[in-house]
Amino acid sequence: MIEVGSGRATTIKLAEHRVFSGSFKPLYNQGMGLVEEAAEYLDGDGRAAAKLLSQAGATLYAAESMRLTTRLMQLASWLLLQRAANAGEMTREQVAAEKSKVRLDTNSPQDQALGWAELPDAFRNLVVRSLRLQDLVRRMDEEIYGSPKPRADDADASNTNPVFDQITLLKTAFGHR
């Protein structure tokens, strides 16, 4: 793209265009759909399937369910912030400040973990899809906002309350204080 009158070429950031345009809606719908699908599974079929697992499998299922839920909460927070910016409810600067509270680095042991193969296929599929979406969102986030800076509270993460942080972030995104 060439700036009018300047003769200089400017770089178009595709991720920024995707997030701050109408093409954001499919990504938003994909992410929120995955959140709903995971919630339905964990409260229904997943609960029943977990009861049939060995002790090691049930322990891994419980731990991975927590990781999955945390990952999806973080993704939903990021998506809601971007939607608020897209709708003009927040400025990009406000989003950048608030999204610094969002963690897009929830990993998963997957097939390296003892008992991974024992977990239900539907559950493993949800985990893999959430990790793919997290990777996509993380790459987009880095392209739009730059590489994340080390957090001052990382060394003392055991004293933080991630649920409280998420509630605060969601309240901010929806303008409730």
C-alpha positions as protocol buffer text, in pm:
chain_id: "A"
residue {
  index: 1
  type: MET
  ca { x: 0 y: 0 z: 0 }
}
residue {
  index: 2
  type: ILE
  ca { x: 134 y: 346 z: -89 }
}
residue {
  index: 3
  type: GLU
  ca { x: 59 y: 650 z: 124 }
}
residue {
  index: 4
  type: VAL
  ca { x: -96 y: 923 z: -90 }
}
residue {
  index: 5
  type: GLY
  ca { x: 150 y: 1198 z: -169 }
}
residue {
  index: 6
  type: SER
  ca { x: 437 y: 1049 z: 27 }
}
residue {
  index: 7
  type: GLY
  ca { x: 561 y: 797 z: -227 }
}
residue {
  index: 8
  type: ARG
  ca { x: 650 y: 565 z: 62 }
}
residue {
  index: 9
  type: ALA
  ca { x: 523 y: 213 z: 95 }
}
residue {
  index: 10
  type: THR
  ca { x: 363 y: 115 z: 423 }
}
residue {
  index: 11
  type: THR
  ca { x: 337 y: -233 z: 560 }
}
residue {
  index: 12
  type: ILE
  ca { x: -5 y: -382 z: 609 }
}
residue {
  index: 13
  type: LYS
  ca { x: -27 y: -606 z: 912 }
}
residue {
  index: 14
  type: LEU
  ca { x: -265 y: -883 z: 813 }
}
residue {
  index: 15
  type: ALA
  ca { x: -342 y: -979 z: 1172 }
}
residue {
  index: 16
  type: GLU
  ca { x: -428 y: -620 z: 1256 }
}
residue {
  index: 17
  type: HIS
  ca { x: -652 y: -598 z: 951 }
}
residue {
  index: 18
  type: ARG
  ca { x: -824 y: -924 z: 1049 }
}
residue {
  index: 19
  type: VAL
  ca { x: -883 y: -820 z: 1409 }
}
residue {
  index: 20
  type: PHE
  ca { x: -993 y: -462 z: 1340 }
}
residue {
  index: 21
  type: SER
  ca { x: -1227 y: -533 z: 1049 }
}
residue {
  index: 22
  type: GLY
  ca { x: -1537 y: -731 z: 964 }
}
residue {
  index: 23
  type: SER
  ca { x: -1326 y: -1041 z: 910 }
}
residue {
  index: 24
  type: PHE
  ca { x: -1283 y: -1063 z: 1289 }
}
residue {
  index: 25
  type: LYS
  ca { x: -1632 y: -1207 z: 1335 }
}
residue {
  index: 26
  type: PRO
  ca { x: -1548 y: -1563 z: 1214 }
}
residue {
  index: 27
  type: LEU
  ca { x: -1250 y: -1580 z: 1452 }
}
residue {
  index: 28
  type: TYR
  ca { x: -1465 y: -1448 z: 1736 }
}
residue {
  index: 29
  type: ASN
  ca { x: -1739 y: -1699 z: 1658 }
}
residue {
  index: 30
  type: GLN
  ca { x: -1487 y: -1983 z: 1635 }
}
residue {
  index: 31
  type: GLY
  ca { x: -1337 y: -1898 z: 1973 }
}
residue {
  index: 32
  type: MET
  ca { x: -1665 y: -1844 z: 2154 }
}
residue {
  index: 33
  type: GLY
  ca { x: -1810 y: -2155 z: 1991 }
}
residue {
  index: 34
  type: LEU
  ca { x: -1517 y: -2357 z: 2123 }
}
residue {
  index: 35
  type: VAL
  ca { x: -1577 y: -2213 z: 2472 }
}
residue {
  index: 36
  type: GLU
  ca { x: -1942 y: -2320 z: 2459 }
}
residue {
  index: 37
  type: GLU
  ca { x: -1860 y: -2662 z: 2314 }
}
residue {
  index: 38
  type: ALA
  ca { x: -1601 y: -2729 z: 2586 }
}
residue {
  index: 39
  type: ALA
  ca { x: -1839 y: -2617 z: 2862 }
}
residue {
  index: 40
  type: GLU
  ca { x: -2114 y: -2845 z: 2732 }
}
residue {
  index: 41
  type: TYR
  ca { x: -1874 y: -3138 z: 2702 }
}
residue {
  index: 42
  type: LEU
  ca { x: -1718 y: -3093 z: 3045 }
}
residue {
  index: 43
  type: ASP
  ca { x: -2060 y: -3065 z: 3211 }
}
residue {
  index: 44
  type: GLY
  ca { x: -2212 y: -3357 z: 3019 }
}
residue {
  index: 45
  type: ASP
  ca { x: -2039 y: -3634 z: 2827 }
}
residue {
  index: 46
  type: GLY
  ca { x: -1700 y: -3546 z: 2971 }
}
residue {
  index: 47
  type: ARG
  ca { x: -1818 y: -3582 z: 3328 }
}
residue {
  index: 48
  type: ALA
  ca { x: -1955 y: -3929 z: 3252 }
}
residue {
  index: 49
  type: ALA
  ca { x: -1644 y: -4033 z: 3058 }
}
residue {
  index: 50
  type: ALA
  ca { x: -1413 y: -3918 z: 3338 }
}
residue {
  index: 51
  type: LYS
  ca { x: -1579 y: -4160 z: 3581 }
}
residue {
  index: 52
  type: LEU
  ca { x: -1468 y: -4452 z: 3363 }
}
residue {
  index: 53
  type: LEU
  ca { x: -1098 y: -4357 z: 3366 }
}
residue {
  index: 54
  type: SER
  ca { x: -824 y: -4516 z: 3575 }
}
residue {
  index: 55
  type: GLN
  ca { x: -694 y: -4316 z: 3868 }
}
residue {
  index: 56
  type: ALA
  ca { x: -400 y: -4187 z: 3661 }
}
residue {
  index: 57
  type: GLY
  ca { x: -632 y: -4104 z: 3371 }
}
residue {
  index: 58
  type: ALA
  ca { x: -880 y: -3929 z: 3598 }
}
residue {
  index: 59
  type: THR
  ca { x: -602 y: -3722 z: 3755 }
}
residue {
  index: 60
  type: LEU
  ca { x: -471 y: -3621 z: 3412 }
}
residue {
  index: 61
  type: TYR
  ca { x: -827 y: -3547 z: 3297 }
}
residue {
  index: 62
  type: ALA
  ca { x: -886 y: -3320 z: 3596 }
}
residue {
  index: 63
  type: ALA
  ca { x: -557 y: -3134 z: 3547 }
}
residue {
  index: 64
  type: GLU
  ca { x: -605 y: -3101 z: 3172 }
}
residue {
  index: 65
  type: SER
  ca { x: -966 y: -2986 z: 3221 }
}
residue {
  index: 66
  type: MET
  ca { x: -838 y: -2703 z: 3439 }
}
residue {
  index: 67
  type: ARG
  ca { x: -576 y: -2610 z: 3177 }
}
residue {
  index: 68
  type: LEU
  ca { x: -838 y: -2622 z: 2903 }
}
residue {
  index: 69
  type: THR
  ca { x: -1080 y: -2406 z: 3099 }
}
residue {
  index: 70
  type: THR
  ca { x: -809 y: -2154 z: 3185 }
}
residue {
  index: 71
  type: ARG
  ca { x: -687 y: -2142 z: 2824 }
}
residue {
  index: 72
  type: LEU
  ca { x: -1039 y: -2085 z: 2694 }
}
residue {
  index: 73
  type: MET
  ca { x: -1109 y: -1814 z: 2955 }
}
residue {
  index: 74
  type: GLN
  ca { x: -795 y: -1633 z: 2844 }
}
residue {
  index: 75
  type: LEU
  ca { x: -886 y: -1667 z: 2476 }
}
residue {
  index: 76
  type: ALA
  ca { x: -1241 y: -1546 z: 2543 }
}
residue {
  index: 77
  type: SER
  ca { x: -1104 y: -1244 z: 2730 }
}
residue {
  index: 78
  type: TRP
  ca { x: -873 y: -1158 z: 2439 }
}
residue {
  index: 79
  type: LEU
  ca { x: -1153 y: -1200 z: 2186 }
}
residue {
  index: 80
  type: LEU
  ca { x: -1393 y: -985 z: 2392 }
}
residue {
  index: 81
  type: LEU
  ca { x: -1134 y: -709 z: 2417 }
}
residue {
  index: 82
  type: GLN
  ca { x: -1074 y: -714 z: 2043 }
}
residue {
  index: 83
  type: ARG
  ca { x: -1450 y: -711 z: 1980 }
}
residue {
  index: 84
  type: ALA
  ca { x: -1485 y: -408 z: 2210 }
}
residue {
  index: 85
  type: ALA
  ca { x: -1216 y: -227 z: 2011 }
}
residue {
  index: 86
  type: ASN
  ca { x: -1373 y: -334 z: 1684 }
}
residue {
  index: 87
  type: ALA
  ca { x: -1711 y: -197 z: 1798 }
}
residue {
  index: 88
  type: GLY
  ca { x: -1556 y: 132 z: 1913 }
}
residue {
  index: 89
  type: GLU
  ca { x: -1629 y: 64 z: 2279 }
}
residue {
  index: 90
  type: MET
  ca { x: -1260 y: 77 z: 2368 }
}
residue {
  index: 91
  type: THR
  ca { x: -961 y: 238 z: 2202 }
}
residue {
  index: 92
  type: ARG
  ca { x: -671 y: 26 z: 2084 }
}
residue {
  index: 93
  type: GLU
  ca { x: -464 y: 179 z: 2362 }
}
residue {
  index: 94
  type: GLN
  ca { x: -720 y: 74 z: 2623 }
}
residue {
  index: 95
  type: VAL
  ca { x: -728 y: -276 z: 2476 }
}
residue {
  index: 96
  type: ALA
  ca { x: -349 y: -294 z: 2476 }
}
residue {
  index: 97
  type: ALA
  ca { x: -341 y: -197 z: 2844 }
}
residue {
  index: 98
  type: GLU
  ca { x: -611 y: -445 z: 2944 }
}
residue {
  index: 99
  type: LYS
  ca { x: -492 y: -731 z: 2728 }
}
residue {
  index: 100
  type: SER
  ca { x: -161 y: -727 z: 2914 }
}
residue {
  index: 101
  type: LYS
  ca { x: -353 y: -918 z: 3184 }
}
residue {
  index: 102
  type: VAL
  ca { x: -438 y: -1195 z: 2938 }
}
residue {
  index: 103
  type: ARG
  ca { x: -208 y: -1495 z: 2931 }
}
residue {
  index: 104
  type: LEU
  ca { x: -182 y: -1674 z: 2597 }
}
residue {
  index: 105
  type: ASP
  ca { x: 68 y: -1934 z: 2711 }
}
residue {
  index: 106
  type: THR
  ca { x: -133 y: -2209 z: 2877 }
}
residue {
  index: 107
  type: ASN
  ca { x: 45 y: -2524 z: 2763 }
}
residue {
  index: 108
  type: SER
  ca { x: -54 y: -2888 z: 2772 }
}
residue {
  index: 109
  type: PRO
  ca { x: 154 y: -3203 z: 2814 }
}
residue {
  index: 110
  type: GLN
  ca { x: -59 y: -3382 z: 2552 }
}
residue {
  index: 111
  type: ASP
  ca { x: 81 y: -3711 z: 2432 }
}
residue {
  index: 112
  type: GLN
  ca { x: 392 y: -3685 z: 2652 }
}
residue {
  index: 113
  type: ALA
  ca { x: 177 y: -3728 z: 2962 }
}
residue {
  index: 114
  type: LEU
  ca { x: 120 y: -4069 z: 3113 }
}
residue {
  index: 115
  type: GLY
  ca { x: -243 y: -4161 z: 3046 }
}
residue {
  index: 116
  type: TRP
  ca { x: -296 y: -3915 z: 2756 }
}
residue {
  index: 117
  type: ALA
  ca { x: -407 y: -4194 z: 2521 }
}
residue {
  index: 118
  type: GLU
  ca { x: -662 y: -4308 z: 2780 }
}
residue {
  index: 119
  type: LEU
  ca { x: -845 y: -3975 z: 2772 }
}
residue {
  index: 120
  type: PRO
  ca { x: -1165 y: -3961 z: 2565 }
}
residue {
  index: 121
  type: ASP
  ca { x: -1115 y: -3869 z: 2198 }
}
residue {
  index: 122
  type: ALA
  ca { x: -1365 y: -3582 z: 2219 }
}
residue {
  index: 123
  type: PHE
  ca { x: -1175 y: -3432 z: 2512 }
}
residue {
  index: 124
  type: ARG
  ca { x: -835 y: -3465 z: 2344 }
}
residue {
  index: 125
  type: ASN
  ca { x: -985 y: -3303 z: 2034 }
}
residue {
  index: 126
  type: LEU
  ca { x: -1104 y: -3004 z: 2240 }
}
residue {
  index: 127
  type: VAL
  ca { x: -756 y: -2966 z: 2393 }
}
residue {
  index: 128
  type: VAL
  ca { x: -582 y: -2981 z: 2054 }
}
residue {
  index: 129
  type: ARG
  ca { x: -825 y: -2733 z: 1896 }
}
residue {
  index: 130
  type: SER
  ca { x: -789 y: -2493 z: 2190 }
}
residue {
  index: 131
  type: LEU
  ca { x: -410 y: -2508 z: 2160 }
}
residue {
  index: 132
  type: ARG
  ca { x: -428 y: -2435 z: 1785 }
}
residue {
  index: 133
  type: LEU
  ca { x: -657 y: -2139 z: 1846 }
}
residue {
  index: 134
  type: GLN
  ca { x: -429 y: -2015 z: 2123 }
}
residue {
  index: 135
  type: ASP
  ca { x: -128 y: -2035 z: 1889 }
}
residue {
  index: 136
  type: LEU
  ca { x: -316 y: -1840 z: 1619 }
}
residue {
  index: 137
  type: VAL
  ca { x: -430 y: -1573 z: 1864 }
}
residue {
  index: 138
  type: ARG
  ca { x: -82 y: -1547 z: 2019 }
}
residue {
  index: 139
  type: ARG
  ca { x: 76 y: -1492 z: 1676 }
}
residue {
  index: 140
  type: MET
  ca { x: -185 y: -1231 z: 1589 }
}
residue {
  index: 141
  type: ASP
  ca { x: -140 y: -1062 z: 1925 }
}
residue {
  index: 142
  type: GLU
  ca { x: 237 y: -1044 z: 1880 }
}
residue {
  index: 143
  type: GLU
  ca { x: 198 y: -901 z: 1530 }
}
residue {
  index: 144
  type: ILE
  ca { x: -49 y: -635 z: 1645 }
}
residue {
  index: 145
  type: TYR
  ca { x: 88 y: -541 z: 1987 }
}
residue {
  index: 146
  type: GLY
  ca { x: 446 y: -667 z: 1977 }
}
residue {
  index: 147
  type: SER
  ca { x: 617 y: -935 z: 2182 }
}
residue {
  index: 148
  type: PRO
  ca { x: 493 y: -963 z: 2538 }
}
residue {
  index: 149
  type: LYS
  ca { x: 707 y: -801 z: 2804 }
}
residue {
  index: 150
  type: PRO
  ca { x: 805 y: -1012 z: 3104 }
}
residue {
  index: 151
  type: ARG
  ca { x: 546 y: -966 z: 3375 }
}
residue {
  index: 152
  type: ALA
  ca { x: 667 y: -834 z: 3710 }
}
residue {
  index: 153
  type: ASP
  ca { x: 437 y: -1076 z: 3888 }
}
residue {
  index: 154
  type: ASP
  ca { x: 564 y: -1386 z: 3703 }
}
residue {
  index: 155
  type: ALA
  ca { x: 815 y: -1457 z: 3978 }
}
residue {
  index: 156
  type: ASP
  ca { x: 540 y: -1434 z: 4237 }
}
residue {
  index: 157
  type: ALA
  ca { x: 255 y: -1594 z: 4039 }
}
residue {
  index: 158
  type: SER
  ca { x: 160 y: -1813 z: 4334 }
}
residue {
  index: 159
  type: ASN
  ca { x: 20 y: -1505 z: 4513 }
}
residue {
  index: 160
  type: THR
  ca { x: -209 y: -1400 z: 4227 }
}
residue {
  index: 161
  type: ASN
  ca { x: -568 y: -1497 z: 4177 }
}
residue {
  index: 162
  type: PRO
  ca { x: -627 y: -1574 z: 3807 }
}
residue {
  index: 163
  type: VAL
  ca { x: -1005 y: -1594 z: 3853 }
}
residue {
  index: 164
  type: PHE
  ca { x: -1014 y: -1246 z: 4006 }
}
residue {
  index: 165
  type: ASP
  ca { x: -792 y: -1118 z: 3723 }
}
residue {
  index: 166
  type: GLN
  ca { x: -1031 y: -1266 z: 3465 }
}
residue {
  index: 167
  type: ILE
  ca { x: -1339 y: -1118 z: 3633 }
}
residue {
  index: 168
  type: THR
  ca { x: -1170 y: -778 z: 3646 }
}
residue {
  index: 169
  type: LEU
  ca { x: -1071 y: -806 z: 3281 }
}
residue {
  index: 170
  type: LEU
  ca { x: -1423 y: -903 z: 3174 }
}
residue {
  index: 171
  type: LYS
  ca { x: -1577 y: -620 z: 3378 }
}
residue {
  index: 172
  type: THR
  ca { x: -1338 y: -377 z: 3213 }
}
residue {
  index: 173
  type: ALA
  ca { x: -1420 y: -510 z: 2866 }
}
residue {
  index: 174
  type: PHE
  ca { x: -1791 y: -458 z: 2929 }
}
residue {
  index: 175
  type: GLY
  ca { x: -1749 y: -121 z: 3102 }
}
residue {
  index: 176
  type: HIS
  ca { x: -1857 y: -233 z: 3451 }
}
residue {
  index: 177
  type: ARG
  ca { x: -1648 y: -118 z: 3747 }
}
